[in-house]
């Protein structure tokens, strides 16, 4: 038990709606705490993205307390409680791994379903990293710590709970979470946590592509993309996650081009400034070297340049989505960014200037600027399109205006027959 005067967290810094959810569960006779990343971030002086709640109430019992909540999930049964406009995720304490029923665990050690309820202490031991296993009672202000997470935070130490190999096999995404926490929190993995990562990276190949896409967004679109890439390279996970990247000098590492590094730094700056970021642009930068290589190979076989670029784009995206999904609403934009690089080479005539009105011109132009940083031969082309926008600022982002079609008048003979 860590009293409020020791950890220094103020109840007023907590989300009042989450606190009220905890209060109502406690009033109904259940244990309930704010848990996980929100407690961790508060101790580190960061602003939590959201607040989660853990309780000994089962999902059905939570629904009795909050009749309008939604019960979701198969692997982990959760309750989504919406309280005064705030969505609070409420999870039931999980029991020890030995209680996992037959058929709920894959042959490679991955947990497929995990609705085994337990006590507060059992739930703490079941969590992945010690720094994510802190429970705070917002009513009393006390923090419960069963695994040394508070001390690990003070020492900026990342440590798995239990045997690292077993825990990574249970959920290989923990390999990526380790890289993300190193980049986001500035923690360092202890030797036992670090040692198996490179060896077990291949386990990620069995994770559904849709789940890995979600992890990619957490890794690269939350403000620490450049540091995340460094962590992935260090842990030799880059090529496992992005098999389309060119191999680096060491297994698991990729040959990282200046364009990608610049794109990730630019993404971090946009997040810092509160601007929007999109997976479409991220994947455009990540996969561009592979598209270029395939494009050149197809042209050597005699394919026309534009058709070769189209085919290269299709092949590279198809290969990547087998590992990490890329929803069509993003992959379509990624292709447009690439294909417009070809169109941006044309700078003569009114037809060339129509590209200024394309909805994705700005993204393609920004991508061209990154390419110009890597290849000085593109500097003149980038300067041209920079000046073109200054000369025609009103057209940028507007749809191309089309002349209205004239209606053809149809002459009719008597009897309704058209002219033959």
Buried (B, 14 or more C-beta within 10 A) or exposed (E): EBEBEEBEBEBEEBBBBBBBBBBBBBEBEBBBBBBBBBBBBBBBEEEBEBBBBBBBBBBEBBBEBBEEBEBEBEEBBBBBBBBEEBBBBBBBBBBEBEEBEEEBBEEEBBBEBBBBBBBBEBBBBBBBBBBBBBBBBBBEBBBBBBBBBBEBBEEEBBBBBBEBBEBBBBBBBBBBBBBBBBBBBEBBBBEEBBEBBBEBBEBBEEBEEEEBBEBBBBBBBBBBBBBBBBBBBBBBBBBBBBBBBEEBEEEBBBEBBEBBBBBBEBBBEBBEEEEEBBBBBBBBBBBBBBBBBBBEEBBEEEBEEEEBBBBBBBBBBEBBBEBBBBEEEBBEBBBBBBBBBBBBEEEEEEEBBEBBBBEBBEBBBBBBBBBBBBEEEBEEBBEEBEEBBEEEEEBBEEEEEEEEEEEEEEEEEEEEEEEE
